[in-house]
Amino acid sequence: MRKITYREALREALREEMRRDPAVFLLGEDIGRYWGGAFKVTEGLAEEFGDERVRDTPISESAIIGVAVGAAITGMRPVAEIMFGDLTALAMDQIANQAAKLRYMFGGQAKVPLVIRTPFGGGVNIAAHHSQCLEAWFMHVPGLYVAVPSTPYDAKGLLKTAIRGNNPVIFCEHKLLYPIEGEVPEEEYTVPFGVADIKREGEDVTVVATLYMVHRALRAAEVLAKEKGISVEVVDPRTLTPLDKKAIINSVKKTGRLVVVSEDCKTAGVTAEIAAMVAEEAIDYLDAPIKRVAEPDTPIPFSPPLERRVIPDEKAIIRAVEEVV
Amino acid sequence: MTLTAVPPREKLVEMYGTMVKIRLFEEKVFELYAQNLVPGTIHLYTGQEAVAVGVCSALRRDDYITSTHRGHGHCIAKGADVKRVMAEILGKRTGYCKGKGGSMHIADFSVGMLGATAVVGAGIPIAAGAGLSIKLRKTDQVVACFFGDGASNQGTFHEGINMAAIWSLPVIFVCENNLYAMGTRQSMVMRVESVAERASAYGIPGVVADGNDVLAVYDATLKAAERARKGEGPTLIECKTYRHRGHSRVDPAKYRPKEEVEAWLARDPIKRFREKLLELNVLTEVEIQQIDREVAAEIEEAVQYAMESPYPAPEEALEDVYA
């Protein structure tokens, strides 16, 4: 099968959906013909679809999302880009109080088919305002879906599902994933929400990971298999809301051991939710305490040795797995 | 003032009826609240009727509006059914939002009422977005966005109006300046005399209208709507008005000087319009009384409908989170 990058896969999804449905349009800062997006995801799309449908905006995150909400409830399918995930904070009222709640508050009258694409994650030394993983903020808001693709295949398929759906989706991308290559079929496909993917099958320990941590978990699993003879199953939920609880629990039933890995701070984070869910619904299948690998409760520091200290790496994952077997 | 055009008799009569409908509706809500029949809080529109009616009378049914926590008047003026508005305020299943929204979140998408948001200023970019949708869909609808003087100090005011201006979106930004953001007087939080002055920062027209004169508001809105439909972009209309009651149900509004309140009560928009209609020979005293009685009966019917309607079943709290 042909291989393309995560960035190209996202662009393909946008292009195909814009060709398919004239209601789909893009808006965001520097996404148009002059820059093509800070991470070049939308490069070339303004040339094909025009400046009306690939719309450069002022630096006004709150209005970017507010305008997208207004367009969504009146028949359009906006895909808004927030240049860095950290900047969703500027639009939080529009995301959490408006996009997420209009349908409910209005008794089901509104549909909010809105996708908010934004890159999260560290590893590129751009410090506390450009490196966070904030998926958990959005998991805490009923009415939002949260997609976390880790591969080009998932990125394309999930983005198409997000665009075709009728609910607001926080589409979490990761800066380190954009250049990663993977197999993506030429033919049409989508990836459903709420269906996890087993990225590596194993028998001894379940590792649940998302976004870039999936790749670290896979490398850790490789090392553990070779050097320690430990068989790790890597489960990638692909969407955090809805969460495929069944797939995680089924894996835990098989292995009896769970390590949850996420690139966000530990307190009230992604790992906390998944660990609590398994503790509540499947504790009888566990043969060891659940281990969480997450960031310490600090902002993301700038200097490379400092940043490496806080973002979970393969060693941290290996250590956690060894502690539970 | 000079009007571009005096609306036809039928329209004037309808405008008067709607203003009375809002007034009597709000007085009834207050009465029900006093009897402890309204859960939560209420923000009454009493005194500001000329704004909602003046604006919505200049719009088409397929035009949109966005609204605020003080939104009952906007709903009624855009053509929502008072029965279902009242039912929503009482938390009943037959309300527009099935009891999930209440007084601060009423919407009726069937008449283009895109809903009330209770976060001050949040509706401004949403209205701009509806305007962008109109532009992309290439229809000739317009959006009227209601907000208060308080909202004009939010960042969303700047971001939303700027975006609508740069893209020439068909939006009419209607600032209902009732002089107080809760208990905070405009002069405490704004160096400019009028919110309309701020329009110059976005390169769009800023118009001050007498918000207690329904025909002045109607006229300003017609001009703004015409401009918007021609693709010439948004207008900011500031309607100077006054709320007859406090900010919300707990507020006796003691921060307002007595003379100020009396001066504004003397300029009651309904009283003024009634006088105008008599002066123009549009209606007689008898006809006016007849309309008042009919509207009162309609409100009574709405109350009865709302009171007799069932509450939603508790399990319905779990519905409508996702589409």
Interface residues (C-beta under 8 A of the other chain):
Chain A: F25 E52 R53 T57 P58 S60 S62 A63 I65 G66 V67 A68 V69 G70 A71 A72 I73 T74 G75 M76 P78 D93 Q94 N97 Q98 L102 R103 Y104 M105 F106 G107 G108 Q109 A110 K111 V112 P113 P142 G143 Y145 G165 N166 N167
Chain B: Y64 T66 G95 Y96 C97 K98 G99 K100 G101 H105 A107 D108 F109 L114 G115 T117 V119 A122 I124 P125 I126 A127 A128 G129 A130 G131 L132 S133 I134 K135 L136 R137 V143 G155 T156 H158 E159 G160 N162 M163 I166 E319 D320 V321 Y322 A323
